[in-house]
């Protein structure tokens, strides 16, 4: 398992469009991906689960990735979370 700590870069946090873009990317990796906010961990491949975190802009998340080439995947997903996905 590879872990990254990231801050949500989207100005609206992980809501609606930014969450959907991230979830789509996480699901496409074929890896087990979770994100944690405070004491709540959710499957990053589930839109409802990700939105249930209520992660606002600047929220600190822990991203965990398990699978082949997990370092690269973790780096790519972390970069996504840190960018303003609402501007994409």
TANOR-V399605 format. One record per backbone hydrogen bond with DSSP energy under -1.0 kcal/mol. NH is the residue of the N-H (numbers start at 1). CO is the residue of the C=O. E is the energy in kcal/mol with one decimal. If there is no record, write none. Layout:
BEGIN
NH/CO/E, NH/CO/E
END
This chain:
BEGIN
2/65/-2.8, 4/63/-2.4, 6/61/-2.6, 8/59/-2.4, 9/81/-3.0, 13/10/-1.6, 14/55/-3.0, 15/13/-1.6, 18/15/-1.1, 20/16/-2.6, 21/17/-2.5, 22/18/-2.2, 23/19/-2.9, 24/20/-2.2, 25/21/-1.9, 26/22/-2.8, 27/23/-2.6, 28/24/-1.9, 32/66/-2.2, 34/64/-2.3, 35/42/-2.1, 36/62/-2.1, 37/40/-2.4, 40/37/-2.3, 42/35/-2.6, 44/33/-2.4, 46/43/-1.6, 50/46/-2.5, 51/47/-2.6, 52/48/-1.7, 53/50/-1.1, 54/51/-1.2, 58/8/-2.8, 59/56/-2.2, 61/6/-3.3, 62/36/-2.1, 63/4/-3.4, 64/34/-2.7, 65/2/-2.6, 66/32/-2.4, 70/67/-1.2, 73/69/-1.9, 74/70/-2.8, 75/71/-2.2, 76/72/-2.3, 77/73/-2.7, 78/74/-2.5, 79/75/-2.2, 80/76/-1.8, 81/77/-2.4, 82/78/-2.0, 85/83/-1.4, 87/84/-1.6
END
